[in-house]
Amino acid sequence: MTLLFTGANGFVGTELGAELARRNIDARGVVRCTGNFSRNYDAWGISDIDGETDWTHTLKDVDVVVHLAARVHIEKEKTSDPLAEFLKVNCYGTKNLAEQAAQANVKRLVYVSSIGVNGRNTHGGDFFSSADAPHPHSDYAMSKWRAEQALWRVAEKTALEVVVVRPPLIYGPAAKGNFYKLLRAMVKGVPLPLANAENARSLVYVGNIVDALICCATSPAAAGQTYLVRDGEDISTAVLVEKIAALLGRRSRSFHCPTSLLYGVSKLLGRSDQIDQLFGSLRLCDNKIRNDLGWTPPYQIDQGLRASVDWWINNEYSTGA
């Protein structure tokens, strides 16, 4: 089997490439450039991903595609029409890749979507499942949902098998985004008003999502399915902070603050999404991938957090970042 994966020099792509090499799977990584970066696979350069990208040469003799590359959240959005920009890459670019993959006789395409397709938050004991009606809550999530729909239409008209994976927040060594911000603040000793965060959130360690993607790429039963993946243990933000503090070998500086006050201030500052992620619950059910494919996460959350903190100490903290 020859497996092609896009976004090869990204956070998840880097780990996927390393794992494919460990398993001796013939891999071909697609990047926006072929500059100097650590890799254990053939690196193929591609232009910007959109509805006009030519994948012909890249897809030759490929059996499976894992599509990771995407336009992700941008904290300070500069475009006047963010949805159009998200759709250009995440929807039209994905549809174009799938159509050319089908023409090249690629057997399967595994698409990394987002739990945001299901919605922003869950409440009480509720959880998201792949059977739920989608409620994308942002332009990014909408573009992912539109991409999923486009993929199913391609699958209906061709022999291409499609598998969709919707992960929650992915964390691990070299992670960026909100997990990076939280860890960085804690390393710097910033007091955080998170002690009364009694929420429950599903997370997925990068080693677990990589293992799940390889399982979806190779398991016959995965064809035509949508899967949600998680570590297996939901955790509150307050407990997450305590766990990270313990791994850093220091006392947590988390303190209690009225949630209503935090939501009010965040609304004034236009940061409601960040407070939702810190205090809102987002739980998902991964029974389907476990039952269909016999998949279980190879790493527990404590192992994933340990690896994340160790990487930070050895790579970021040691350089004064």
C-alpha positions in Angstrom: 0.0 0.0 0.0 1.2 3.5 -0.8 -0.4 6.2 1.4 -0.3 9.8 0.6 -1.0 12.4 3.3 -1.4 16.1 3.0 -0.2 18.7 5.6 2.8 16.6 6.1 4.9 19.2 7.9 2.0 20.3 10.2 1.5 19.2 13.8 -0.5 16.0 13.1 1.2 15.4 9.8 4.7 15.3 11.4 3.6 12.7 13.8 1.7 10.7 11.2 4.8 10.6 8.9 7.0 9.4 11.8 4.5 6.6 12.7 4.1 5.5 9.1 7.9 5.1 8.9 7.9 3.1 12.2 5.3 0.7 10.7 7.2 0.5 7.4 4.2 1.8 5.4 5.1 3.3 2.1 4.3 7.0 2.6 4.3 10.1 0.4 3.9 13.4 2.3 2.5 16.5 0.6 3.8 19.9 1.7 3.5 23.5 0.5 7.2 23.5 0.0 10.0 20.9 0.1 12.4 22.8 2.4 14.5 21.4 5.1 12.4 19.6 7.8 12.8 16.2 9.4 11.0 13.5 7.6 11.1 9.7 7.0 9.1 9.7 3.8 9.1 11.1 0.3 8.1 14.8 0.3 6.1 16.2 -2.6 5.6 19.9 -3.0 2.2 21.3 -4.1 0.8 24.7 -4.7 -1.9 26.4 -2.7 -4.8 24.0 -2.2 -8.1 25.1 -3.8 -10.5 24.0 -6.4 -7.9 24.3 -9.2 -4.9 22.5 -7.7 -3.4 19.9 -10.0 -2.8 16.6 -8.1 -2.2 14.4 -11.1 1.5 13.7 -10.6 1.2 13.5 -6.8 -1.6 10.8 -6.9 0.1 8.5 -9.3 0.2 4.9 -7.9 -1.4 6.0 -4.6 -3.8 3.6 -2.8 -5.0 5.7 0.1 -5.1 9.5 0.8 -5.2 11.0 4.3 -6.2 14.6 3.9 -5.0 16.7 6.8 -4.2 20.0 5.1 -6.7 22.8 5.8 -7.2 26.5 6.4 -7.5 26.6 10.2 -8.7 29.3 12.7 -6.9 32.6 12.3 -7.0 34.7 15.5 -6.8 38.0 13.8 -8.7 37.4 10.6 -7.9 40.0 7.9 -10.2 38.9 5.1 -13.6 40.6 4.8 -15.2 37.2 4.0 -13.7 34.5 6.1 -16.3 31.9 5.1 -15.3 32.3 1.4 -11.7 31.7 2.3 -12.4 28.7 4.4 -14.6 27.2 1.7 -11.9 27.8 -1.0 -9.4 25.6 0.8 -11.4 23.2 3.0 -14.4 22.5 0.8 -13.5 23.2 -2.9 -9.9 22.1 -2.4 -11.1 18.9 -0.7 -13.7 18.2 -3.4 -11.1 18.7 -6.2 -8.6 16.4 -4.5 -11.3 13.7 -4.1 -12.4 13.9 -7.7 -8.8 13.6 -9.0 -8.1 10.8 -6.5 -11.1 8.9 -8.0 -9.8 9.5 -11.5 -6.4 8.2 -10.5 -8.0 5.0 -9.1 -7.2 5.8 -5.5 -9.1 3.3 -3.3 -9.8 5.4 -0.2 -9.7 9.0 1.1 -9.7 9.6 4.9 -10.8 13.1 5.7 -9.9 14.8 8.9 -12.9 17.0 9.7 -13.7 18.6 13.1 -16.0 18.0 16.0 -17.1 21.6 15.4 -19.4 20.1 12.7 -21.5 18.7 15.5 -21.7 21.9 17.4 -20.0 24.1 20.0 -20.9 22.5 23.3 -22.7 19.7 25.0 -24.8 20.0 28.1 -25.3 18.0 31.2 -24.7 14.3 30.5 -25.1 14.7 26.8 -22.5 13.9 24.2 -22.0 14.2 20.5 -22.1 11.2 18.2 -21.6 10.7 14.5 -25.4 10.1 14.1 -26.3 13.6 15.4 -27.7 16.3 13.0 -24.8 18.7 12.3 -24.8 22.1 13.8 -21.5 23.8 12.6 -20.9 26.8 14.9 -18.3 28.7 13.0 -17.1 29.5 9.4 -14.3 26.9 9.9 -16.8 24.2 11.0 -19.2 25.1 8.2 -16.4 24.7 5.7 -15.6 21.3 7.1 -19.2 20.2 7.0 -19.6 21.4 3.4 -16.4 19.4 2.6 -17.9 16.3 4.1 -21.0 16.7 2.0 -18.9 17.1 -1.2 -17.0 14.0 -0.4 -20.1 11.9 0.0 -21.3 13.1 -3.4 -18.0 12.1 -5.0 -18.2 8.7 -3.3 -21.7 8.2 -4.7 -20.6 8.7 -8.3 -17.2 6.9 -8.2 -15.5 3.9 -6.7 -13.7 6.1 -4.1 -14.2 5.0 -0.5 -14.6 7.9 1.9 -13.9 7.9 5.7 -14.6 11.0 7.8 -12.9 11.5 11.2 -14.0 14.3 13.5 -11.5 14.9 16.3 -11.9 17.3 19.3 -8.9 19.4 20.4 -5.7 17.6 19.5 -2.8 18.1 21.9 0.7 16.8 22.2 4.4 17.8 21.7 4.7 21.0 19.6 0.9 21.6 19.7 -0.2 25.1 19.0 -3.5 26.8 19.5 -5.3 26.9 22.9 -3.4 24.0 24.4 -0.1 25.9 23.7 -1.5 29.1 25.2 -2.5 27.3 28.4 0.7 25.5 28.8 2.8 28.6 28.1 0.8 30.6 30.7 1.3 27.9 33.3 5.0 27.7 32.6 5.3 31.5 33.1 3.4 31.2 36.3 0.4 33.3 35.2 -2.5 33.1 37.7 -5.5 31.6 35.9 -9.2 32.0 36.9 -10.0 28.3 36.2 -10.4 26.6 39.6 -14.2 26.5 39.3 -14.4 25.1 35.8 -16.5 22.0 36.4 -17.0 21.2 32.8 -16.1 18.0 30.9 -14.3 18.0 27.6 -13.1 15.2 25.3 -9.5 15.6 24.1 -7.4 13.5 21.8 -3.6 13.0 22.1 -1.8 13.3 18.7 -0.5 9.8 19.0 -4.0 8.5 19.4 -5.5 10.4 16.4 -2.5 9.2 14.3 -3.2 5.6 15.3 -6.9 6.1 14.5 -6.2 7.6 11.1 -4.0 4.6 10.1 -6.7 2.3 11.3 -9.3 4.1 9.2 -6.9 4.0 6.2 -6.3 0.2 6.4 -9.5 -1.3 7.9 -12.0 -2.6 5.3 -14.9 -1.9 7.7 -14.2 1.8 7.8 -15.4 2.6 4.2 -18.3 5.0 4.1 -18.2 5.8 7.8 -17.9 8.9 10.0 -16.0 8.4 13.3 -15.5 10.5 16.4 -12.3 9.9 18.3 -11.1 10.8 21.8 -8.6 9.7 24.5 -11.3 7.8 26.4 -11.4 10.1 29.5 -13.2 13.4 29.6 -11.6 16.0 31.8 -12.5 19.4 33.3 -10.3 22.4 32.6 -9.7 22.7 36.3 -8.4 19.1 36.5 -6.4 19.6 33.3 -4.6 22.6 34.9 -3.9 20.6 38.1 -2.4 17.7 36.0 -0.2 20.0 34.0 1.0 21.8 37.2 1.9 18.4 38.8 3.9 17.4 35.7 5.7 20.8 35.8 6.5 20.1 39.4 4.9 23.2 40.7 1.8 24.3 42.6 -1.1 25.4 40.5 -1.9 29.1 40.5 -5.5 28.5 39.4 -8.0 30.5 41.4 -11.8 30.9 41.7 -13.6 33.6 39.8 -17.4 33.9 39.1 -18.1 32.4 35.7 -20.7 35.0 34.9 -18.1 37.7 35.3 -15.7 36.0 33.0 -18.3 35.5 30.4 -19.3 39.1 30.6 -15.7 40.4 30.2 -15.0 38.0 27.4 -18.1 39.2 25.5 -16.9 42.8 25.8 -13.5 41.7 24.5 -14.9 39.6 21.7 -13.4 36.4 23.3 -16.5 34.4 24.0 -15.3 31.4 22.1 -12.2 31.1 24.3 -14.3 31.2 27.5 -16.7 28.6 26.0 -13.7 26.3 25.5 -12.4 26.8 29.0 -15.7 26.5 30.9 -18.1 24.8 28.5 -18.5 21.1 28.1 -17.8 19.2 24.9 -18.2 15.4 25.2 -18.2 13.0 22.4 -19.0 9.3 22.1 -16.4 7.1 20.3 -18.2 3.8 20.6 -18.7 3.6 16.8 -15.0 3.4 15.9 -14.3 1.1 18.8 -17.1 -1.3 17.8 -16.6 -1.1 14.0 -12.8 -1.3 13.9 -11.9 -2.6 17.3 -9.9 0.6 17.8 -8.7 1.6 21.3 -6.4 4.6 22.0 -2.9 3.3 22.6 -2.1 6.2 24.9 -3.9 7.4 28.1 -4.4 11.1 28.8 -1.7 11.1 31.5 0.8 9.7 29.0 -0.1 12.3 26.4 0.2 15.2 28.9 3.5 13.9 30.1 4.9 13.8 26.6 3.5 17.3 25.9 5.0 18.8 29.0 8.4 17.1 28.5 8.6 18.4 25.0 7.9 21.9 26.2 10.5 21.7 28.9 13.2 20.4 26.5 12.3 22.6 23.5 10.5 25.8 24.5 11.0 26.5 28.2 14.8 25.7 27.9 15.1 28.5 25.3 13.2 31.0 27.3 10.1 31.0 25.1 
